């Protein structure tokens, strides 16, 4: 059995301003660093992390002594022309209104489609699982982005919820258990044990 912590990175300035922060590689803000202090997260024999600075920093603060593996596919969605803007700045943009009216299923203009992002997130998670199985890990952590975690949970969680219902705040996430023997034979399922932090 593998116990895996799926954690969203801590807060950035863009998060504070409610911006769409995807490919923008900004660091944690002071409040984001402070948010991690004094919280309890499960121990990890290894940490899998998105290549973006906010995730690398979060992983370094929470798991300074655990081996770290960067997984490119765990990066956040490319929001295209909405990148680094918030809903107020986009309110007069007809493409943004069309995206909102679609329930968030239209591709981001100049960015990724929902399907592309989901496919990439799942590929990244499959890499994480392959490494955990190869190294016979019992406890690991994945530090990534809200959208990445939502994709993984929608695809693999035993509890069926829609993408947006798996949303987590900064520095929060899910502690899950995965039966490795079942995963090896194609019965790929995540069992949610608790929300994080503990």
Secondary structure as UniProt FT lines:
FT   STRAND          2..8
FT   HELIX           13..16
FT   TURN            17..18
FT   HELIX           30..36
FT   TURN            37..38
FT   STRAND          46..49
FT   HELIX           53..62
FT   TURN            64..65
FT   STRAND          67..70
FT   HELIX           72..74
FT   HELIX           80..82
FT   TURN            83..84
FT   HELIX           87..90
FT   TURN            91..92
FT   HELIX           94..101
FT   TURN            102..103
FT   TURN            109..110
FT   HELIX           114..134
FT   TURN            135..136
FT   STRAND          139..144
FT   HELIX           146..156
FT   HELIX           163..166
FT   TURN            170..171
FT   STRAND          173..178
FT   HELIX           180..184
FT   TURN            185..186
FT   STRAND          190..196
//
